[in-house]
Amino acid sequence: LINHTSYADGFLFSALAPQRVIARARTLMKSSFFNTPVMGRVFALLGHMPVYFVKEADNSSFSVDRDKQAKVTEEMRSHLSK
């Protein structure tokens, strides 16, 4: 499990990690990214997982929608336990 500090982290990880690690790698990303044409489908096919945030009027909160996120959390735990 890796947290990133810049946009380059994903590229560096992909370039430096062994192929067997890359094949099992998954990321958590904002759920709206899955709605983008083409790339949203690619993200889903690669097994990446959405993070569902609570929508707030002023967009000042990064609160996660716990009900929607529960299923994703189980999927991630299952993936990590393999």
N, CA, C and O atoms as a Maestro MAE file, in Angstrom:
{
 s_m_m2io_version
 :::
 2.0.0
}

f_m_ct {
 s_m_title
 :::
 protein
 m_atom[328] {
  # First column is atom index #
  i_m_mmod_type
  r_m_x_coord
  r_m_y_coord
  r_m_z_coord
  i_m_residue_number
  s_m_chain_name
  s_m_pdb_residue_name
  s_m_pdb_atom_name
  i_m_atomic_number
  :::
  1 25 0.846 -1.165 0.000 1 A "LEU " " N  " 7
  2 3 0.000 0.000 0.000 1 A "LEU " " CA " 6
  3 2 0.895 1.232 0.000 1 A "LEU " " C  " 6
  4 15 1.731 1.396 0.889 1 A "LEU " " O  " 8
  5 25 0.722 2.089 -0.987 2 A "ILE " " N  " 7
  6 3 1.600 3.241 -1.150 2 A "ILE " " CA " 6
  7 2 0.752 4.506 -1.287 2 A "ILE " " C  " 6
  8 15 -0.237 4.522 -2.020 2 A "ILE " " O  " 8
  9 25 1.143 5.554 -0.582 3 A "ASN " " N  " 7
  10 3 0.531 6.857 -0.773 3 A "ASN " " CA " 6
  11 2 1.478 7.663 -1.657 3 A "ASN " " C  " 6
  12 15 2.692 7.470 -1.592 3 A "ASN " " O  " 8
  13 25 0.953 8.548 -2.466 4 A "HIS " " N  " 7
  14 3 1.821 9.296 -3.366 4 A "HIS " " CA " 6
  15 2 1.990 10.729 -2.907 4 A "HIS " " C  " 6
  16 15 1.147 11.280 -2.199 4 A "HIS " " O  " 8
  17 25 3.103 11.324 -3.328 5 A "THR " " N  " 7
  18 3 3.388 12.706 -2.958 5 A "THR " " CA " 6
  19 2 3.438 13.629 -4.173 5 A "THR " " C  " 6
  20 15 3.515 14.848 -4.021 5 A "THR " " O  " 8
  21 25 3.394 13.060 -5.375 6 A "SER " " N  " 7
  22 3 3.387 13.881 -6.588 6 A "SER " " CA " 6
  23 2 2.756 13.073 -7.729 6 A "SER " " C  " 6
  24 15 2.466 11.887 -7.578 6 A "SER " " O  " 8
  25 25 2.553 13.728 -8.854 7 A "TYR " " N  " 7
  26 3 1.994 13.036 -10.009 7 A "TYR " " CA " 6
  27 2 3.008 12.071 -10.628 7 A "TYR " " C  " 6
  28 15 2.623 11.157 -11.358 7 A "TYR " " O  " 8
  29 25 4.278 12.262 -10.349 8 A "ALA " " N  " 7
  30 3 5.320 11.401 -10.921 8 A "ALA " " CA " 6
  31 2 5.400 10.048 -10.228 8 A "ALA " " C  " 6
  32 15 5.965 9.112 -10.794 8 A "ALA " " O  " 8
  33 25 4.860 9.915 -9.035 9 A "ASP " " N  " 7
  34 3 4.995 8.682 -8.258 9 A "ASP " " CA " 6
  35 2 4.487 7.453 -9.002 9 A "ASP " " C  " 6
  36 15 5.146 6.413 -8.999 9 A "ASP " " O  " 8
  37 25 3.347 7.557 -9.626 10 A "GLY " " N  " 7
  38 3 2.796 6.420 -10.362 10 A "GLY " " CA " 6
  39 2 3.703 5.983 -11.501 10 A "GLY " " C  " 6
  40 15 3.898 4.790 -11.732 10 A "GLY " " O  " 8
  41 25 4.252 6.954 -12.205 11 A "PHE " " N  " 7
  42 3 5.162 6.636 -13.307 11 A "PHE " " CA " 6
  43 2 6.463 6.015 -12.792 11 A "PHE " " C  " 6
  44 15 6.972 5.055 -13.370 11 A "PHE " " O  " 8
  45 25 6.993 6.571 -11.704 12 A "LEU " " N  " 7
  46 3 8.218 6.011 -11.123 12 A "LEU " " CA " 6
  47 2 7.992 4.594 -10.619 12 A "LEU " " C  " 6
  48 15 8.817 3.706 -10.838 12 A "LEU " " O  " 8
  49 25 6.873 4.392 -9.947 13 A "PHE " " N  " 7
  50 3 6.553 3.055 -9.455 13 A "PHE " " CA " 6
  51 2 6.469 2.070 -10.614 13 A "PHE " " C  " 6
  52 15 7.017 0.971 -10.540 13 A "PHE " " O  " 8
  53 25 5.787 2.462 -11.679 14 A "SER " " N  " 7
  54 3 5.634 1.584 -12.848 14 A "SER " " CA " 6
  55 2 6.968 1.281 -13.511 14 A "SER " " C  " 6
  56 15 7.176 0.176 -14.012 14 A "SER " " O  " 8
  57 25 7.861 2.239 -13.518 15 A "ALA " " N  " 7
  58 3 9.156 2.054 -14.170 15 A "ALA " " CA " 6
  59 2 10.120 1.219 -13.329 15 A "ALA " " C  " 6
  60 15 10.956 0.498 -13.874 15 A "ALA " " O  " 8
  61 25 10.008 1.313 -12.007 16 A "LEU " " N  " 7
  62 3 10.995 0.680 -11.134 16 A "LEU " " CA " 6
  63 2 10.558 -0.639 -10.503 16 A "LEU " " C  " 6
  64 15 11.401 -1.447 -10.113 16 A "LEU " " O  " 8
  65 25 9.279 -0.859 -10.403 17 A "ALA " " N  " 7
  66 3 8.794 -2.077 -9.738 17 A "ALA " " CA " 6
  67 2 8.898 -3.287 -10.663 17 A "ALA " " C  " 6
  68 15 8.782 -3.147 -11.880 17 A "ALA " " O  " 8
  69 25 9.117 -4.476 -10.093 18 A "PRO " " N  " 7
  70 3 9.146 -5.695 -10.916 18 A "PRO " " CA " 6
  71 2 7.778 -5.940 -11.571 18 A "PRO " " C  " 6
  72 15 6.749 -5.534 -11.031 18 A "PRO " " O  " 8
  73 25 7.769 -6.595 -12.718 19 A "GLN " " N  " 7
  74 3 6.545 -6.853 -13.478 19 A "GLN " " CA " 6
  75 2 5.500 -7.595 -12.645 19 A "GLN " " C  " 6
  76 15 4.310 -7.303 -12.763 19 A "GLN " " O  " 8
  77 25 5.916 -8.554 -11.799 20 A "ARG " " N  " 7
  78 3 4.962 -9.308 -10.987 20 A "ARG " " CA " 6
  79 2 4.237 -8.394 -9.992 20 A "ARG " " C  " 6
  80 15 3.086 -8.649 -9.638 20 A "ARG " " O  " 8
  81 25 4.904 -7.344 -9.551 21 A "VAL " " N  " 7
  82 3 4.281 -6.378 -8.643 21 A "VAL " " CA " 6
  83 2 3.309 -5.493 -9.418 21 A "VAL " " C  " 6
  84 15 2.201 -5.225 -8.954 21 A "VAL " " O  " 8
  85 25 3.722 -5.046 -10.582 22 A "ILE " " N  " 7
  86 3 2.869 -4.185 -11.416 22 A "ILE " " CA " 6
  87 2 1.571 -4.898 -11.768 22 A "ILE " " C  " 6
  88 15 0.506 -4.280 -11.764 22 A "ILE " " O  " 8
  89 25 1.646 -6.177 -12.070 23 A "ALA " " N  " 7
  90 3 0.464 -6.941 -12.471 23 A "ALA " " CA " 6
  91 2 -0.578 -7.009 -11.355 23 A "ALA " " C  " 6
  92 15 -1.771 -7.118 -11.637 23 A "ALA " " O  " 8
  93 25 -0.151 -6.946 -10.105 24 A "ARG " " N  " 7
  94 3 -1.087 -7.018 -8.976 24 A "ARG " " CA " 6
  95 2 -1.445 -5.643 -8.396 24 A "ARG " " C  " 6
  96 15 -2.301 -5.547 -7.516 24 A "ARG " " O  " 8
  97 25 -0.804 -4.599 -8.878 25 A "ALA " " N  " 7
  98 3 -1.009 -3.258 -8.320 25 A "ALA " " CA " 6
  99 2 -2.409 -2.736 -8.617 25 A "ALA " " C  " 6
  100 15 -2.920 -2.889 -9.727 25 A "ALA " " O  " 8
  101 25 -3.009 -2.131 -7.629 26 A "ARG " " N  " 7
  102 3 -4.310 -1.481 -7.765 26 A "ARG " " CA " 6
  103 2 -4.213 -0.120 -7.080 26 A "ARG " " C  " 6
  104 15 -3.404 0.062 -6.170 26 A "ARG " " O  " 8
  105 25 -5.023 0.819 -7.507 27 A "THR " " N  " 7
  106 3 -5.055 2.115 -6.848 27 A "THR " " CA " 6
  107 2 -6.475 2.442 -6.424 27 A "THR " " C  " 6
  108 15 -7.447 1.910 -6.960 27 A "THR " " O  " 8
  109 25 -6.565 3.318 -5.460 28 A "LEU " " N  " 7
  110 3 -7.834 3.923 -5.069 28 A "LEU " " CA " 6
  111 2 -7.850 5.312 -5.689 28 A "LEU " " C  " 6
  112 15 -6.880 6.059 -5.564 28 A "LEU " " O  " 8
  113 25 -8.932 5.660 -6.349 29 A "MET " " N  " 7
  114 3 -9.024 6.978 -6.972 29 A "MET " " CA " 6
  115 2 -10.447 7.524 -6.861 29 A "MET " " C  " 6
  116 15 -11.413 6.776 -6.715 29 A "MET " " O  " 8
  117 25 -10.543 8.829 -6.935 30 A "LYS " " N  " 7
  118 3 -11.827 9.506 -6.847 30 A "LYS " " CA " 6
  119 2 -12.819 8.869 -7.816 30 A "LYS " " C  " 6
  120 15 -12.496 8.648 -8.984 30 A "LYS " " O  " 8
  121 25 -14.013 8.578 -7.336 31 A "SER " " N  " 7
  122 3 -15.004 7.837 -8.136 31 A "SER " " CA " 6
  123 2 -15.353 8.530 -9.458 31 A "SER " " C  " 6
  124 15 -15.674 7.850 -10.433 31 A "SER " " O  " 8
  125 25 -15.298 9.843 -9.514 32 A "SER " " N  " 7
  126 3 -15.666 10.547 -10.746 32 A "SER " " CA " 6
  127 2 -14.689 10.246 -11.891 32 A "SER " " C  " 6
  128 15 -15.050 10.416 -13.055 32 A "SER " " O  " 8
  129 25 -13.470 9.807 -11.589 33 A "PHE " " N  " 7
  130 3 -12.524 9.448 -12.649 33 A "PHE " " CA " 6
  131 2 -13.036 8.269 -13.465 33 A "PHE " " C  " 6
  132 15 -12.677 8.124 -14.633 33 A "PHE " " O  " 8
  133 25 -13.869 7.428 -12.865 34 A "PHE " " N  " 7
  134 3 -14.421 6.277 -13.571 34 A "PHE " " CA " 6
  135 2 -15.502 6.676 -14.572 34 A "PHE " " C  " 6
  136 15 -15.930 5.853 -15.380 34 A "PHE " " O  " 8
  137 25 -15.944 7.926 -14.524 35 A "ASN " " N  " 7
  138 3 -16.965 8.423 -15.456 35 A "ASN " " CA " 6
  139 2 -16.371 9.057 -16.696 35 A "ASN " " C  " 6
  140 15 -17.111 9.454 -17.596 35 A "ASN " " O  " 8
  141 25 -15.046 9.163 -16.767 36 A "THR " " N  " 7
  142 3 -14.428 9.787 -17.937 36 A "THR " " CA " 6
  143 2 -14.437 8.813 -19.114 36 A "THR " " C  " 6
  144 15 -14.246 7.611 -18.933 36 A "THR " " O  " 8
  145 25 -14.659 9.335 -20.314 37 A "PRO " " N  " 7
  146 3 -14.678 8.462 -21.486 37 A "PRO " " CA " 6
  147 2 -13.333 7.735 -21.645 37 A "PRO " " C  " 6
  148 15 -12.281 8.311 -21.369 37 A "PRO " " O  " 8
  149 25 -13.368 6.548 -22.064 38 A "VAL " " N  " 7
  150 3 -12.228 5.671 -22.342 38 A "VAL " " CA " 6
  151 2 -11.431 5.353 -21.080 38 A "VAL " " C  " 6
  152 15 -11.379 4.193 -20.670 38 A "VAL " " O  " 8
  153 25 -10.815 6.341 -20.460 39 A "MET " " N  " 7
  154 3 -9.949 6.064 -19.313 39 A "MET " " CA " 6
  155 2 -10.725 5.496 -18.128 39 A "MET " " C  " 6
  156 15 -10.184 4.675 -17.387 39 A "MET " " O  " 8
  157 25 -11.959 5.901 -17.930 40 A "GLY " " N  " 7
  158 3 -12.773 5.344 -16.849 40 A "GLY " " CA " 6
  159 2 -12.939 3.847 -17.014 40 A "GLY " " C  " 6
  160 15 -12.860 3.095 -16.042 40 A "GLY " " O  " 8
  161 25 -13.167 3.422 -18.226 41 A "ARG " " N  " 7
  162 3 -13.299 1.989 -18.518 41 A "ARG " " CA " 6
  163 2 -11.964 1.267 -18.337 41 A "ARG " " C  " 6
  164 15 -11.925 0.147 -17.828 41 A "ARG " " O  " 8
  165 25 -10.880 1.905 -18.749 42 A "VAL " " N  " 7
  166 3 -9.538 1.324 -18.580 42 A "VAL " " CA " 6
  167 2 -9.238 1.138 -17.093 42 A "VAL " " C  " 6
  168 15 -8.746 0.086 -16.686 42 A "VAL " " O  " 8
  169 25 -9.533 2.159 -16.281 43 A "PHE " " N  " 7
  170 3 -9.292 2.056 -14.833 43 A "PHE " " CA " 6
  171 2 -10.040 0.859 -14.253 43 A "PHE " " C  " 6
  172 15 -9.479 0.088 -13.474 43 A "PHE " " O  " 8
  173 25 -11.301 0.707 -14.633 44 A "ALA " " N  " 7
  174 3 -12.116 -0.405 -14.116 44 A "ALA " " CA " 6
  175 2 -11.567 -1.751 -14.577 44 A "ALA " " C  " 6
  176 15 -11.493 -2.691 -13.786 44 A "ALA " " O  " 8
  177 25 -11.187 -1.854 -15.837 45 A "LEU " " N  " 7
  178 3 -10.660 -3.114 -16.363 45 A "LEU " " CA " 6
  179 2 -9.342 -3.511 -15.707 45 A "LEU " " C  " 6
  180 15 -9.049 -4.699 -15.569 45 A "LEU " " O  " 8
  181 25 -8.553 -2.533 -15.307 46 A "LEU " " N  " 7
  182 3 -7.284 -2.807 -14.635 46 A "LEU " " CA " 6
  183 2 -7.466 -3.135 -13.151 46 A "LEU " " C  " 6
  184 15 -6.511 -3.507 -12.468 46 A "LEU " " O  " 8
  185 25 -8.694 -2.995 -12.663 47 A "GLY " " N  " 7
  186 3 -8.975 -3.362 -11.280 47 A "GLY " " CA " 6
  187 2 -8.821 -2.251 -10.270 47 A "GLY " " C  " 6
  188 15 -8.856 -2.506 -9.066 47 A "GLY " " O  " 8
  189 25 -8.651 -1.028 -10.728 48 A "HIS " " N  " 7
  190 3 -8.544 0.085 -9.793 48 A "HIS " " CA " 6
  191 2 -9.901 0.294 -9.118 48 A "HIS " " C  " 6
  192 15 -10.933 -0.121 -9.646 48 A "HIS " " O  " 8
  193 25 -9.895 0.930 -7.963 49 A "MET " " N  " 7
  194 3 -11.108 1.001 -7.144 49 A "MET " " CA " 6
  195 2 -11.465 2.442 -6.796 49 A "MET " " C  " 6
  196 15 -10.587 3.262 -6.527 49 A "MET " " O  " 8
  197 25 -12.773 2.745 -6.803 50 A "PRO " " N  " 7
  198 3 -13.208 4.119 -6.535 50 A "PRO " " CA " 6
  199 2 -13.242 4.475 -5.054 50 A "PRO " " C  " 6
  200 15 -13.427 3.615 -4.193 50 A "PRO " " O  " 8
  201 25 -13.060 5.762 -4.781 51 A "VAL " " N  " 7
  202 3 -13.279 6.320 -3.448 51 A "VAL " " CA " 6
  203 2 -14.466 7.266 -3.603 51 A "VAL " " C  " 6
  204 15 -14.432 8.201 -4.403 51 A "VAL " " O  " 8
  205 25 -15.513 7.008 -2.826 52 A "TYR " " N  " 7
  206 3 -16.733 7.813 -2.895 52 A "TYR " " CA " 6
  207 2 -16.702 8.871 -1.799 52 A "TYR " " C  " 6
  208 15 -16.714 8.547 -0.611 52 A "TYR " " O  " 8
  209 25 -16.663 10.139 -2.206 53 A "PHE " " N  " 7
  210 3 -16.663 11.242 -1.254 53 A "PHE " " CA " 6
  211 2 -18.079 11.772 -1.069 53 A "PHE " " C  " 6
  212 15 -18.907 11.689 -1.975 53 A "PHE " " O  " 8
  213 25 -18.348 12.319 0.117 54 A "VAL " " N  " 7
  214 3 -19.619 12.964 0.404 54 A "VAL " " CA " 6
  215 2 -19.624 14.301 -0.315 54 A "VAL " " C  " 6
  216 15 -18.666 15.067 -0.211 54 A "VAL " " O  " 8
  217 25 -20.676 14.582 -1.029 55 A "LYS " " N  " 7
  218 3 -20.761 15.854 -1.741 55 A "LYS " " CA " 6
  219 2 -21.225 16.940 -0.764 55 A "LYS " " C  " 6
  220 15 -22.271 16.825 -0.124 55 A "LYS " " O  " 8
  221 25 -20.422 17.982 -0.673 56 A "GLU " " N  " 7
  222 3 -20.761 19.114 0.183 56 A "GLU " " CA " 6
  223 2 -20.850 20.358 -0.690 56 A "GLU " " C  " 6
  224 15 -20.137 20.477 -1.687 56 A "GLU " " O  " 8
  225 25 -21.714 21.272 -0.318 57 A "ALA " " N  " 7
  226 3 -21.957 22.465 -1.128 57 A "ALA " " CA " 6
  227 2 -20.692 23.294 -1.349 57 A "ALA " " C  " 6
  228 15 -20.489 23.834 -2.436 57 A "ALA " " O  " 8
  229 25 -19.848 23.398 -0.333 58 A "ASP " " N  " 7
  230 3 -18.668 24.251 -0.468 58 A "ASP " " CA " 6
  231 2 -17.390 23.476 -0.842 58 A "ASP " " C  " 6
  232 15 -16.313 24.064 -0.937 58 A "ASP " " O  " 8
  233 25 -17.515 22.165 -1.052 59 A "ASN " " N  " 7
  234 3 -16.369 21.314 -1.424 59 A "ASN " " CA " 6
  235 2 -15.187 21.437 -0.469 59 A "ASN " " C  " 6
  236 15 -14.043 21.242 -0.877 59 A "ASN " " O  " 8
  237 25 -15.446 21.756 0.790 60 A "SER " " N  " 7
  238 3 -14.352 21.931 1.749 60 A "SER " " CA " 6
  239 2 -14.029 20.648 2.504 60 A "SER " " C  " 6
  240 15 -13.069 20.613 3.275 60 A "SER " " O  " 8
  241 25 -14.801 19.611 2.299 61 A "SER " " N  " 7
  242 3 -14.620 18.385 3.057 61 A "SER " " CA " 6
  243 2 -14.148 17.240 2.174 61 A "SER " " C  " 6
  244 15 -14.542 17.122 1.014 61 A "SER " " O  " 8
  245 25 -13.297 16.402 2.750 62 A "PHE " " N  " 7
  246 3 -12.877 15.188 2.069 62 A "PHE " " CA " 6
  247 2 -13.455 13.980 2.778 62 A "PHE " " C  " 6
  248 15 -12.805 12.938 2.868 62 A "PHE " " O  " 8
  249 25 -14.673 14.113 3.280 63 A "SER " " N  " 7
  250 3 -15.320 13.015 3.984 63 A "SER " " CA " 6
  251 2 -15.730 11.927 3.001 63 A "SER " " C  " 6
  252 15 -16.248 12.202 1.918 63 A "SER " " O  " 8
  253 25 -15.486 10.691 3.405 64 A "VAL " " N  " 7
  254 3 -15.826 9.548 2.565 64 A "VAL " " CA " 6
  255 2 -17.244 9.091 2.875 64 A "VAL " " C  " 6
  256 15 -17.658 9.068 4.034 64 A "VAL " " O  " 8
  257 25 -17.985 8.728 1.835 65 A "ASP " " N  " 7
  258 3 -19.324 8.179 2.003 65 A "ASP " " CA " 6
  259 2 -19.161 6.739 2.492 65 A "ASP " " C  " 6
  260 15 -18.919 5.833 1.693 65 A "ASP " " O  " 8
  261 25 -19.289 6.534 3.773 66 A "ARG " " N  " 7
  262 3 -18.999 5.232 4.391 66 A "ARG " " CA " 6
  263 2 -19.872 4.105 3.852 66 A "ARG " " C  " 6
  264 15 -19.398 2.977 3.714 66 A "ARG " " O  " 8
  265 25 -21.116 4.381 3.548 67 A "ASP " " N  " 7
  266 3 -22.002 3.335 3.031 67 A "ASP " " CA " 6
  267 2 -21.544 2.842 1.663 67 A "ASP " " C  " 6
  268 15 -21.446 1.636 1.432 67 A "ASP " " O  " 8
  269 25 -21.266 3.775 0.760 68 A "LYS " " N  " 7
  270 3 -20.813 3.384 -0.574 68 A "LYS " " CA " 6
  271 2 -19.412 2.771 -0.534 68 A "LYS " " C  " 6
  272 15 -19.100 1.873 -1.316 68 A "LYS " " O  " 8
  273 25 -18.580 3.255 0.371 69 A "GLN " " N  " 7
  274 3 -17.192 2.815 0.414 69 A "GLN " " CA " 6
  275 2 -17.020 1.439 1.054 69 A "GLN " " C  " 6
  276 15 -15.982 0.805 0.864 69 A "GLN " " O  " 8
  277 25 -18.006 0.967 1.803 70 A "ALA " " N  " 7
  278 3 -17.890 -0.317 2.507 70 A "ALA " " CA " 6
  279 2 -17.590 -1.473 1.552 70 A "ALA " " C  " 6
  280 15 -16.732 -2.305 1.849 70 A "ALA " " O  " 8
  281 25 -18.272 -1.541 0.424 71 A "LYS " " N  " 7
  282 3 -18.044 -2.621 -0.545 71 A "LYS " " CA " 6
  283 2 -16.633 -2.539 -1.133 71 A "LYS " " C  " 6
  284 15 -15.962 -3.559 -1.289 71 A "LYS " " O  " 8
  285 25 -16.190 -1.335 -1.455 72 A "VAL " " N  " 7
  286 3 -14.853 -1.141 -2.014 72 A "VAL " " CA " 6
  287 2 -13.792 -1.556 -0.996 72 A "VAL " " C  " 6
  288 15 -12.784 -2.164 -1.354 72 A "VAL " " O  " 8
  289 25 -14.023 -1.227 0.255 73 A "THR " " N  " 7
  290 3 -13.084 -1.603 1.318 73 A "THR " " CA " 6
  291 2 -12.952 -3.115 1.398 73 A "THR " " C  " 6
  292 15 -11.844 -3.627 1.555 73 A "THR " " O  " 8
  293 25 -14.042 -3.828 1.295 74 A "GLU " " N  " 7
  294 3 -14.002 -5.291 1.313 74 A "GLU " " CA " 6
  295 2 -13.239 -5.843 0.102 74 A "GLU " " C  " 6
  296 15 -12.464 -6.790 0.229 74 A "GLU " " O  " 8
  297 25 -13.466 -5.245 -1.066 75 A "GLU " " N  " 7
  298 3 -12.743 -5.673 -2.266 75 A "GLU " " CA " 6
  299 2 -11.242 -5.456 -2.103 75 A "GLU " " C  " 6
  300 15 -10.444 -6.307 -2.497 75 A "GLU " " O  " 8
  301 25 -10.854 -4.314 -1.522 76 A "MET " " N  " 7
  302 3 -9.447 -4.031 -1.320 76 A "MET " " CA " 6
  303 2 -8.836 -5.004 -0.310 76 A "MET " " C  " 6
  304 15 -7.732 -5.507 -0.520 76 A "MET " " O  " 8
  305 25 -9.543 -5.265 0.772 77 A "ARG " " N  " 7
  306 3 -9.044 -6.225 1.758 77 A "ARG " " CA " 6
  307 2 -8.876 -7.606 1.150 77 A "ARG " " C  " 6
  308 15 -7.900 -8.297 1.442 77 A "ARG " " O  " 8
  309 25 -9.801 -8.010 0.321 78 A "SER " " N  " 7
  310 3 -9.713 -9.305 -0.346 78 A "SER " " CA " 6
  311 2 -8.488 -9.345 -1.261 78 A "SER " " C  " 6
  312 15 -7.758 -10.336 -1.280 78 A "SER " " O  " 8
  313 25 -8.269 -8.297 -1.998 79 A "HIS " " N  " 7
  314 3 -7.121 -8.226 -2.902 79 A "HIS " " CA " 6
  315 2 -5.804 -8.280 -2.123 79 A "HIS " " C  " 6
  316 15 -4.865 -8.963 -2.533 79 A "HIS " " O  " 8
  317 25 -5.737 -7.566 -1.011 80 A "LEU " " N  " 7
  318 3 -4.506 -7.532 -0.213 80 A "LEU " " CA " 6
  319 2 -4.227 -8.837 0.494 80 A "LEU " " C  " 6
  320 15 -3.075 -9.136 0.806 80 A "LEU " " O  " 8
  321 25 -5.258 -9.619 0.753 81 A "SER " " N  " 7
  322 3 -5.058 -10.883 1.482 81 A "SER " " CA " 6
  323 2 -4.573 -12.019 0.579 81 A "SER " " C  " 6
  324 15 -4.208 -13.084 1.077 81 A "SER " " O  " 8
  325 25 -4.564 -11.810 -0.725 82 A "LYS " " N  " 7
  326 3 -4.153 -12.872 -1.668 82 A "LYS " " CA " 6
  327 2 -2.647 -12.972 -1.746 82 A "LYS " " C  " 6
  328 15 -2.121 -13.805 -2.485 82 A "LYS " " O  " 8
  :::
 }
 m_bond[327] {
  # First column is bond index #
  i_m_from
  i_m_to
  i_m_order
  :::
  1 1 2 1
  2 2 3 1
  3 3 4 2
  4 3 5 1
  5 5 6 1
  6 6 7 1
  7 7 8 2
  8 7 9 1
  9 9 10 1
  10 10 11 1
  11 11 12 2
  12 11 13 1
  13 13 14 1
  14 14 15 1
  15 15 16 2
  16 15 17 1
  17 17 18 1
  18 18 19 1
  19 19 20 2
  20 19 21 1
  21 21 22 1
  22 22 23 1
  23 23 24 2
  24 23 25 1
  25 25 26 1
  26 26 27 1
  27 27 28 2
  28 27 29 1
  29 29 30 1
  30 30 31 1
  31 31 32 2
  32 31 33 1
  33 33 34 1
  34 34 35 1
  35 35 36 2
  36 35 37 1
  37 37 38 1
  38 38 39 1
  39 39 40 2
  40 39 41 1
  41 41 42 1
  42 42 43 1
  43 43 44 2
  44 43 45 1
  45 45 46 1
  46 46 47 1
  47 47 48 2
  48 47 49 1
  49 49 50 1
  50 50 51 1
  51 51 52 2
  52 51 53 1
  53 53 54 1
  54 54 55 1
  55 55 56 2
  56 55 57 1
  57 57 58 1
  58 58 59 1
  59 59 60 2
  60 59 61 1
  61 61 62 1
  62 62 63 1
  63 63 64 2
  64 63 65 1
  65 65 66 1
  66 66 67 1
  67 67 68 2
  68 67 69 1
  69 69 70 1
  70 70 71 1
  71 71 72 2
  72 71 73 1
  73 73 74 1
  74 74 75 1
  75 75 76 2
  76 75 77 1
  77 77 78 1
  78 78 79 1
  79 79 80 2
  80 79 81 1
  81 81 82 1
  82 82 83 1
  83 83 84 2
  84 83 85 1
  85 85 86 1
  86 86 87 1
  87 87 88 2
  88 87 89 1
  89 89 90 1
  90 90 91 1
  91 91 92 2
  92 91 93 1
  93 93 94 1
  94 94 95 1
  95 95 96 2
  96 95 97 1
  97 97 98 1
  98 98 99 1
  99 99 100 2
  100 99 101 1
  101 101 102 1
  102 102 103 1
  103 103 104 2
  104 103 105 1
  105 105 106 1
  106 106 107 1
  107 107 108 2
  108 107 109 1
  109 109 110 1
  110 110 111 1
  111 111 112 2
  112 111 113 1
  113 113 114 1
  114 114 115 1
  115 115 116 2
  116 115 117 1
  117 117 118 1
  118 118 119 1
  119 119 120 2
  120 119 121 1
  121 121 122 1
  122 122 123 1
  123 123 124 2
  124 123 125 1
  125 125 126 1
  126 126 127 1
  127 127 128 2
  128 127 129 1
  129 129 130 1
  130 130 131 1
  131 131 132 2
  132 131 133 1
  133 133 134 1
  134 134 135 1
  135 135 136 2
  136 135 137 1
  137 137 138 1
  138 138 139 1
  139 139 140 2
  140 139 141 1
  141 141 142 1
  142 142 143 1
  143 143 144 2
  144 143 145 1
  145 145 146 1
  146 146 147 1
  147 147 148 2
  148 147 149 1
  149 149 150 1
  150 150 151 1
  151 151 152 2
  152 151 153 1
  153 153 154 1
  154 154 155 1
  155 155 156 2
  156 155 157 1
  157 157 158 1
  158 158 159 1
  159 159 160 2
  160 159 161 1
  161 161 162 1
  162 162 163 1
  163 163 164 2
  164 163 165 1
  165 165 166 1
  166 166 167 1
  167 167 168 2
  168 167 169 1
  169 169 170 1
  170 170 171 1
  171 171 172 2
  172 171 173 1
  173 173 174 1
  174 174 175 1
  175 175 176 2
  176 175 177 1
  177 177 178 1
  178 178 179 1
  179 179 180 2
  180 179 181 1
  181 181 182 1
  182 182 183 1
  183 183 184 2
  184 183 185 1
  185 185 186 1
  186 186 187 1
  187 187 188 2
  188 187 189 1
  189 189 190 1
  190 190 191 1
  191 191 192 2
  192 191 193 1
  193 193 194 1
  194 194 195 1
  195 195 196 2
  196 195 197 1
  197 197 198 1
  198 198 199 1
  199 199 200 2
  200 199 201 1
  201 201 202 1
  202 202 203 1
  203 203 204 2
  204 203 205 1
  205 205 206 1
  206 206 207 1
  207 207 208 2
  208 207 209 1
  209 209 210 1
  210 210 211 1
  211 211 212 2
  212 211 213 1
  213 213 214 1
  214 214 215 1
  215 215 216 2
  216 215 217 1
  217 217 218 1
  218 218 219 1
  219 219 220 2
  220 219 221 1
  221 221 222 1
  222 222 223 1
  223 223 224 2
  224 223 225 1
  225 225 226 1
  226 226 227 1
  227 227 228 2
  228 227 229 1
  229 229 230 1
  230 230 231 1
  231 231 232 2
  232 231 233 1
  233 233 234 1
  234 234 235 1
  235 235 236 2
  236 235 237 1
  237 237 238 1
  238 238 239 1
  239 239 240 2
  240 239 241 1
  241 241 242 1
  242 242 243 1
  243 243 244 2
  244 243 245 1
  245 245 246 1
  246 246 247 1
  247 247 248 2
  248 247 249 1
  249 249 250 1
  250 250 251 1
  251 251 252 2
  252 251 253 1
  253 253 254 1
  254 254 255 1
  255 255 256 2
  256 255 257 1
  257 257 258 1
  258 258 259 1
  259 259 260 2
  260 259 261 1
  261 261 262 1
  262 262 263 1
  263 263 264 2
  264 263 265 1
  265 265 266 1
  266 266 267 1
  267 267 268 2
  268 267 269 1
  269 269 270 1
  270 270 271 1
  271 271 272 2
  272 271 273 1
  273 273 274 1
  274 274 275 1
  275 275 276 2
  276 275 277 1
  277 277 278 1
  278 278 279 1
  279 279 280 2
  280 279 281 1
  281 281 282 1
  282 282 283 1
  283 283 284 2
  284 283 285 1
  285 285 286 1
  286 286 287 1
  287 287 288 2
  288 287 289 1
  289 289 290 1
  290 290 291 1
  291 291 292 2
  292 291 293 1
  293 293 294 1
  294 294 295 1
  295 295 296 2
  296 295 297 1
  297 297 298 1
  298 298 299 1
  299 299 300 2
  300 299 301 1
  301 301 302 1
  302 302 303 1
  303 303 304 2
  304 303 305 1
  305 305 306 1
  306 306 307 1
  307 307 308 2
  308 307 309 1
  309 309 310 1
  310 310 311 1
  311 311 312 2
  312 311 313 1
  313 313 314 1
  314 314 315 1
  315 315 316 2
  316 315 317 1
  317 317 318 1
  318 318 319 1
  319 319 320 2
  320 319 321 1
  321 321 322 1
  322 322 323 1
  323 323 324 2
  324 323 325 1
  325 325 326 1
  326 326 327 1
  327 327 328 2
  :::
 }
}
